[in-house]
């Protein structure tokens, strides 16, 4: 669930990951390392349709539900696509997660907490 996301981020940082992109239309992730290396992995989530109309308020609602543990990762992916998210980027140095629409415009930035999300 989304409540587990901060723990996942800590684990990725331990592996030397500094950021990763999740691409909703393919369900793949591109992980970026400390020295500029990157690796793309498929099947990191479901491939979902992405709405051409970004809806920030709907996205915020779905993020809040996910952070409180109400949804799982595949559900969030589908909901984010419904809200018009084409990809998100988790920056493990800045501790942010940035959501972009299909055309690459920034929709929303969330801070990733060091501890668990407040429920």
C-alpha angles and dihedrals in degrees: 000000000000090000087070095053097097090055091051090051091052090051092049091049089053088057091054097256112149099180143348138199123216113204110204100198092058101026090230132134129214111205120201123205134208095263099048097269120135138188129195120214124189126211093038089134138345119298104243138185114255120217114233088220113074113216111192097183092051090048092052090050092052093045091052091050091049095047090053090055097252095124139035127232098266089051092051090050091054093045093048090052089050088053090052101258113153095180143343129216122210111203106199093190096052090033093228136129113209122195121208131192124233092275092052097256115145111250104174143348123213126190114234109224121228089226133032123308116263110253 
